[in-house]
Amino acid sequence: MPLDTDARALLGSRLLAARRSAELSAADVAAATGSSEETIRQYERGYRLPTIDRLADLAAALQTTSSAIMDGVSSIHRRNR
């Protein structure tokens, strides 16, 4: 089941916060993950969801873990179902 709007927004905000914490630009993350800068921005805005593999790539580029990025996202999704 796809993530609802609140869960997508939380995932996006976590990606943005991790990128800012790592002091990287969207272009830096795009280059490190083989994505476009627009795709990174769509993830951060909650307009698009990364695949599990892409999430792992994003986490590595952002010097964090997929678990840290996803923390709390599934509980919001379950609560809103």
C-alpha positions as a Markdown table, in Angstrom:
| # | Residue | x | y | z |
|---|---|---|---|---|
| 1 | Met | 0.0 | 0.0 | 0.0 |
| 2 | Pro | 1.4 | 3.4 | -1.0 |
| 3 | Leu | 2.4 | 5.9 | 1.8 |
| 4 | Asp | -0.3 | 8.5 | 2.6 |
| 5 | Thr | 0.4 | 12.2 | 2.4 |
| 6 | Asp | 1.5 | 12.7 | 6.0 |
| 7 | Ala | 4.0 | 9.8 | 5.7 |
| 8 | Arg | 5.3 | 11.1 | 2.4 |
| 9 | Ala | 5.8 | 14.5 | 3.9 |
| 10 | Leu | 7.6 | 13.1 | 6.9 |
| 11 | Leu | 9.9 | 11.1 | 4.7 |
| 12 | Gly | 10.6 | 14.1 | 2.5 |
| 13 | Ser | 11.3 | 16.3 | 5.5 |
| 14 | Arg | 13.7 | 13.7 | 7.0 |
| 15 | Leu | 15.6 | 13.5 | 3.7 |
| 16 | Leu | 15.9 | 17.3 | 3.5 |
| 17 | Ala | 17.0 | 17.6 | 7.1 |
| 18 | Ala | 19.6 | 14.8 | 6.5 |
| 19 | Arg | 20.9 | 16.6 | 3.4 |
| 20 | Arg | 21.2 | 19.9 | 5.3 |
| 21 | Ser | 22.9 | 18.3 | 8.2 |
| 22 | Ala | 25.4 | 16.7 | 5.8 |
| 23 | Glu | 25.9 | 20.2 | 4.3 |
| 24 | Leu | 25.2 | 18.9 | 0.8 |
| 25 | Ser | 23.3 | 20.4 | -2.1 |
| 26 | Ala | 20.6 | 18.5 | -3.9 |
| 27 | Ala | 23.0 | 18.4 | -6.9 |
| 28 | Asp | 25.6 | 16.7 | -4.6 |
| 29 | Val | 23.2 | 14.1 | -3.5 |
| 30 | Ala | 21.9 | 13.6 | -7.1 |
| 31 | Ala | 25.5 | 13.0 | -8.3 |
| 32 | Ala | 26.2 | 10.6 | -5.5 |
| 33 | Thr | 23.1 | 8.5 | -6.2 |
| 34 | Gly | 22.8 | 8.7 | -9.9 |
| 35 | Ser | 19.6 | 10.6 | -9.7 |
| 36 | Ser | 18.6 | 14.0 | -11.1 |
| 37 | Glu | 18.5 | 17.1 | -8.9 |
| 38 | Glu | 14.8 | 17.4 | -9.6 |
| 39 | Thr | 14.2 | 13.8 | -8.4 |
| 40 | Ile | 16.0 | 14.6 | -5.1 |
| 41 | Arg | 13.8 | 17.7 | -4.7 |
| 42 | Gln | 10.7 | 15.7 | -5.5 |
| 43 | Tyr | 11.6 | 13.1 | -2.8 |
| 44 | Glu | 12.2 | 16.0 | -0.3 |
| 45 | Arg | 8.8 | 17.6 | -1.1 |
| 46 | Gly | 7.0 | 14.2 | -0.8 |
| 47 | Tyr | 5.9 | 14.3 | -4.4 |
| 48 | Arg | 7.8 | 11.1 | -5.2 |
| 49 | Leu | 9.0 | 8.1 | -3.2 |
| 50 | Pro | 12.4 | 6.5 | -3.6 |
| 51 | Thr | 12.6 | 2.8 | -4.1 |
| 52 | Ile | 14.2 | 0.7 | -1.3 |
| 53 | Asp | 17.5 | 0.5 | -3.2 |
| 54 | Arg | 17.4 | 4.3 | -3.9 |
| 55 | Leu | 16.7 | 5.0 | -0.2 |
| 56 | Ala | 19.8 | 3.0 | 0.7 |
| 57 | Asp | 21.8 | 5.0 | -1.9 |
| 58 | Leu | 20.4 | 8.3 | -0.4 |
| 59 | Ala | 21.2 | 7.2 | 3.1 |
| 60 | Ala | 24.8 | 6.4 | 2.2 |
| 61 | Ala | 25.2 | 9.8 | 0.4 |
| 62 | Leu | 23.7 | 11.5 | 3.4 |
| 63 | Gln | 26.0 | 9.6 | 5.8 |
| 64 | Thr | 23.0 | 8.1 | 7.7 |
| 65 | Thr | 20.9 | 4.9 | 7.6 |
| 66 | Ser | 17.7 | 4.1 | 5.9 |
| 67 | Ser | 16.3 | 3.2 | 9.3 |
| 68 | Ala | 17.1 | 6.7 | 10.6 |
| 69 | Ile | 15.4 | 8.3 | 7.6 |
| 70 | Met | 12.3 | 6.0 | 7.9 |
| 71 | Asp | 12.0 | 6.3 | 11.7 |
| 72 | Gly | 8.4 | 7.1 | 12.5 |
| 73 | Val | 7.2 | 7.1 | 8.8 |
| 74 | Ser | 5.5 | 3.7 | 9.0 |
| 75 | Ser | 3.8 | 4.5 | 12.3 |
| 76 | Ile | 2.2 | 7.6 | 10.8 |
| 77 | His | 1.1 | 5.6 | 7.8 |
| 78 | Arg | -0.5 | 2.9 | 10.0 |
| 79 | Arg | -2.2 | 5.5 | 12.1 |
| 80 | Asn | -3.7 | 7.2 | 9.1 |
| 81 | Arg | -5.0 | 4.1 | 7.5 |
